[in-house]
Amino acid sequence: MSLKDKGDGEALWIRHQKLYRFLAGALDGYIRRKFNYTYEKTDLNTADGPVIVIPNHACAWDPLLIAAAMKKRQMYFVMSEHMLRKKIIGPVIDYIGGPIPRKKASSGTGTVMSCLRHLKAGHSICLFAEGEQTWNGITRPVFPATGKMIRQSGATLVTYRLEGAYLSLPRWAKGVRRGKITGRIAGIYPPEELKQMTGAEINALIDRDLNFNIWEWQATQPDGPVSFRLKGNRKGLAERLEKSVCTCPACGRTGELHSSGDITECSCGFRIKYTDTGAFDPPEPFRNIAEWEEYDREHIVSMAESAERNSETATLFSDSNARLTKIENGHEESLIGEGTLSCVSENGKLFIRAGGQSYPLTEIRDMAQVLSNILLFSDGSEYYQIYSEDANLRKYYYIWRKGKENSNNGLFSG
């Protein structure tokens, strides 16, 4: 939606500036106390013209962490479109900050155009260019189109690195864990410098600045790994871990993991403790979630390859209580069906089945996961959402991504 479509763009910008500065200032102290958050003070008002702030995306609270650190520079945040579909909070967010919607599992062309319109109007934006929060505490590469857009915009690029935020609220978890988060500007690049670079070079620069590995960070802390604890030091650090990892390393079954308190276990008897530093106890077979996630990917890819190679007809894995909807224009949803969600192989061809419908993986053009309970996908003409509070949706993404690897020269990155 253009600024003109929203009415008086200048009046809206003034309102958004006032609300941003008031709310960012009011929340600053709360955010710093809640997360033990410290940041380098910076005044981006010294930059000529609009800026594009690109931070690494570590947890769901990242926009508030950025706003607290940059309260004097009002920005329009690029936000997942699904937030604007929420009946109460969606309109409130739109009124307060007018975010730029990003339809995940789609081309993103409309989002790029909206960003450029804002920047040309003199507005600053904040873009989490990885496209999603990290699942494993390691920064992902930015979208390939990011550098080209930045070069076209004529804006100043600011890269910002958040350190420690992943363990404060892992994507799969419930409950904020207080530990230590720091934030700092990694680089400031004026438009004159960016004009001399290609889009690919700008992407490489951003990837370099944002590169962060929480497990390496923990290993290099001068006083030892930082503890991230729930309020009152209560148990529950591992709860919902099975939303992130799904394969038991002892029996090899997928979908049998369950968590309670600080323990994740399988019905076969395997159990492991998730500690307040994010490490596992014992440290075998995995030291951390990143290692377990890699095992999951390899296991699921192996399942898919076996089914394709042997032309099997079988259900590879399934989950109950899933809801399939079609996303219409105007952030509206229409229900298609509810019930079992599964990945099946029929004569060596893979399908995702949900809501009584069947979708060949080869015909799903794009797929993305939002938070831990929403899977979005598109076949190029229609846009769908699978919602499940119980299922591990990562395995469906992994197996779809495996197909993309086969057809698109190694796009499988996890």
Secondary structure, 3 states (H helix, E strand, C coil): CCCCCCCCHHHHHHHHHHHHHHHHHHHHHHHHHHHCEEECCCCHHHCCCCEEEEECCCCCCHHHHHHHHCCCCCEEEEEEHHHHCCCCHHHHHHHHHCCEEECCCCCCHHHHHHHHHHHHCCCEEECCCCCCCCCCCECCCCCCCHHHHHHHHCCEEEEEEEECHHHHCCCCCCCCEECCEEEEEEEEECHHHHCCCCHHHHHHHHHHHHCCEHHHHHHCCCCCCCCCEEHHHCCCCCCCHHHCCCECCCCCCECCEEEECCEEEECCCCEEEECCCCCEECCCCCCCHHHHHHHHHHHHHHHHHHHHHCCCCEEEEEEEEEEEEEEECCCEEEEEEEEEEEEEEECCEEEEEECCEEEEHHHCCEEEEECCCEEEEECCCCEEEEECCCCCCHHHHHHHHHHHHHHCCCCCCC
